[in-house]
């Protein structure tokens, strides 16, 4: 009944009706919790994430450490061996669901750089934070941004490093949240690649993980992006649906993965959210829908714990610790997933 008296303000127009409203940062809003993301591979996806997540002018990127591990470090380092800035020109369409060259588009620019860059030989330092020029501490997520054919050889590097760090007790302990290991595109049997890698690299001295581990994989690569000039990348669009599988698929692990991955994928700015596959997933994804309610409770509990821990942190502490996961979520070996 009030529609006849509705007079849209200047913030409403044909474009904004289709685009999610970006949340504005305020001076009173608390800084986001610390997070350390390790990007593995020198792909266009890595360059895109470096420019977006490394853009410190945005409040949501505060306390977010970005490390890059790649075979060729030259594109990510300047002549002075400092992290190189990457510029991402992102095309924003009226709608991700109905892109068309006939519809008007806008362009926005992100400029950012990784916090640290490592060759594969130093992947252990990239994960544990030793010798890094940043203060991010131990990694929260190891994210493969590489072609599918490179999954197995890279995962063997990761597995070898994690077994060594675990034996030296440099991965935190069982009270820490799980270390997430996954990929932007889980095609080609990513779970089996993980099983193979961690089985082949498993050492005879290994008995258990001192810190919980979890796997994840996105169903579709989230970016349509291309780089033809060093230091510049063009993002032509984002995939409209973010669907992810995790293992072990418990409410606590899903809640932790949602908080970490939605920050990496900028869901707070795009208005998108992460959907999980599995028995308890959304009905549209083949599940029974029960996980939505359970995950909401788990996420609220995890967020409250993170908020309490964040208040207790100082500038030199390691990433936050939360209550331990149930024992069934702790696997003895990634090869057993």
N, C-alpha and C positions, 0 to 999 in steps of 0.2 A: 504493500500500500504506500510505502514511502518512496518508491522508485520515481514517481512523478516529481517529487521534490528534491531528487538527488541531482546535485550539480557537481560534476567531477572537477577536481582541482588540477593544477598544472602538472602534478605528478602522475596523472592518469592520461594516457594517450594510446594510440593504436599499438605502439610498440610495447609499452610497459604492461599492457594487458596480457601479453603473451610471454613476457620475460619475468622470471622470479625476481622479487625485490631483494636487493643485496642488503644484508644487515650492516648497519652503520656501527662503527666502533666509537665508543665513548670513553672519555678519560676515566670515568668511574668504573667501567667494566674491568673485571679482573683479567690478568694476563693468562693465556692458556697454559696448561701444564707442559712440562718439558717432554719433548719427544725427539728421538734420534732415528732417522730413516736412512738406510743404506741402499742406494740404487746401484744395481749391478748391470753393466752393459753400457755401451756408448751409443745407444740407438737414438732415434728422433724422440722417442718417448722420454728418455732420460733428459735430453736437452730441454724438452718442454717442461718437465717437472722442475728442473733446475731454475728455469726462468720464472715460473709461477711461485713455487714454494720458497725460492730464494729471494723473492721480492719482499724486503723487510719493511717497505712502506705500508704494508697491510698488517693490521693487528693480529690476524689469525696466524700469521707466520712467526710471531714472537715465540721464543723458546723452542723453535723447531730447527734442529740441526740436520743438514742434508749432506751426506757423504756419497761420493761416486767411486765405484771400483770398475775399472775398465782396462782392456788390453792396451789401448792407445790413449794415453793421458793428454796428448798434445792439444786436442780440441777443447779441453776443459782447464788448461793452464795457460797463463800468459808467459811471455819471455822471461819474466822474473819468478816463474814457478809459483805464482799466486793464482787462486781460482779465478777463472775467466767469467765475466758477465755474459749472459745470454739474453737476447731480446726475443720475446715471443709476441707476434702479432696475431691476435685471436679474432676470428670472424664470428660475430654473434648474429644468428638468424632469428627471425620472429619466433620460430619454434624448432626444437630438435626433432620433433615428431613429423614435421612437414616442411623439410628444407626445400627451397626452390630459388633458383637464380632470378626469378621474376619478382620475388618479394624483397622488400628493403632489408638491408643488413647494416650493422654497425661494426666498427673495429675498435678493439681495446688493446693496449700494449702492456706486457709484463716485462720487467727487467730484473733479473736476479742471478745469483751465482751460488754454486755449492759451497758448503763450509770447508770441506776438505776433499782432496782427490788422491786416490791410491791406485797403483797397479795391482794386478792379481797377486803378485808376490807378497804384497803387504795386506792381504785380505783379512788376516787375523787382527791386525791393528785397526783396520776399518770397523771391525765388528766390536772389539773391546774398547776402542778409543785410545789406546796407547799410541804415543807419538803423533796424535792428531793435533792440528792447530786449533781445533775447537774444544769446547768443554762439554760436549754432549754425553760423555760417558759411554756406557755399554748400549748397544743398539736395541731398539724396541721392535724394529721390523726390518727384514732383509727382503728387498723387492727386486725381482728379476725383470728388467725391461729390455728384453733381447728377443731375437728370432727364436721360434720354437726349436729349431734344430740345434741351438746352442744350450738348451736347458740341461741336458745330461752332463756335458763337460763342465759347465759352470757349477751345477749342483755338486759335482765331485769336489771342486775347489771349496765350496761352502761346507760340505760335510767334513772334509779333512781339517778345515780350520776350526769348526765347532768341536770336533772330537779333541783336538789339541787344547783348545781353550777350556773345555770342560775338565780335562785332566789337570789343568793348572788352576782350576776354580776361578776363572776370570769372566764367568757369565752370570754373576750374581748367584742367588740361591733359590731354594724352593718357595720362599715367601714372595718372590718377585712375580710379576705377571708373565705369562708365557711369551717367549721370543717367537714372533711370527715370521714364517718363511713362506714366500709365495711369489706369484708372477702376475703381471698385468694381462696375460693371455694364457690360459691353462689348457691349450689344445695339445693334441698329441700324447695324451696320457701323462699329464704332469705328476700325478700321484705315483704312477709306476716309475717314472724317472727318479723321483725322490727315494722310492724304495730301493731301486738299483744303486743309486749313488751312496746312500747311507749304509747299505749292506756291504758294498765293495770297499768303502773307506773305514769301516768299523775296525777299531783296534782291539787287540787281544786283552788289553788292560781295562777296556770299558765295562762298567757294571751298570750305571744308571746316569741319567741327566741330573745335574745339580739344580738346574732351572727347567721349568716346564717348557715344552716346545709345542708348536701348532703349525699346521700347514694351511694355506689358503690359495685360491686361484680364481681369477675373474673369468667369467664365461666369454666376454667380448672385450677386445681391446678398446679402452675408453676414449682414445683420441684419433682423429684424422689429421695427421700432422706431417710436415715435410720440411727438411732443411737442405738448402742448396748453397748457402753461404755460411762460412764459419762465424759463429757468434749470433746468428739469426735463425729463427725457426718460425714457420707459419702454421697456426692451428686453425684448420678450416671448419672444425666442428667437434662436438663431443657426442659420444654414443648416449642415447637417451635413457637407457636402462642399465643399471649397475647391478649385476647378479654375481654372487660369490658363493663358493663352496669352502667349508672349513673342516678340519679334522684335528682333534676330536670335536664333534659338533655338540658341545654342551652349552647351556645358557651363559655361563661365565665366559667361556672362550669366545662365543659369538658376540657378547657384549663388549669384550675387550677388542676384538677384531673390528667391530663397528666403529668404536671410538677412534682407533688408530687409523683405519683405512679411509674413513670419511674425511678425516683431516688431510690425508695425502691426496684424495680425489677432490678436494675443495667443495664438498657437499654443502657446507654452510653458506657458500656464495652462490652456488648454482641452483639450490633448491631441490637437488636430487637426494635420494637416500639409498642405502645399500640393502639389497634383498638377498636372503640366504636360501640356498637350495637344500633339499633334504626332506625327510618325512614330515618334519614340523614346519616346513617352509610355507610360503603363500600358496593358496589353492591354485592360483594361476600358474605357479611353477611346479605343480604336481604334488604339493604337500597338503596337510590337513588344516593348516592355518593356526595350529595351536602355539607355534613358536613365537608368534607376534606378541601375545600377551606375556608369555614367560620371559622373552627377551627384553620387554619393556621394564619389567621388574628388575631383572638382572642389570640392565644398563643404568637404572636409577641407583641401585646399590653400588655399582662400580663407580659411577660419577661422584656419589657422596664420599666414597672412600678416597677417590683421587683428590677431591677438594680438600679433605682433611689433611692428607699428606702434603698437598701443595703448600698449605699454610705453614707447615713445619719445616719446609725446605729452606735452605739458604743458597747463596749463589754458587757454592762449591760442592753441593751434594750431588750424588748420583741420581739417576732417574727414580721416580717414586716407587714405593713398595705398597702392595695391597695385601689383603688377606689371602692366604694360600688357596689354591684351587682344590677341589675334591681330589682325593687320591686316584680316582679312576681316570682323571684327566691327565695324569702324569704318565707318559709312556717311557718304558725302559730304553727303547731305541727307536729312532725314526724309521728304522727298517721294519718295525712291528706295526706301523700305521696301516 
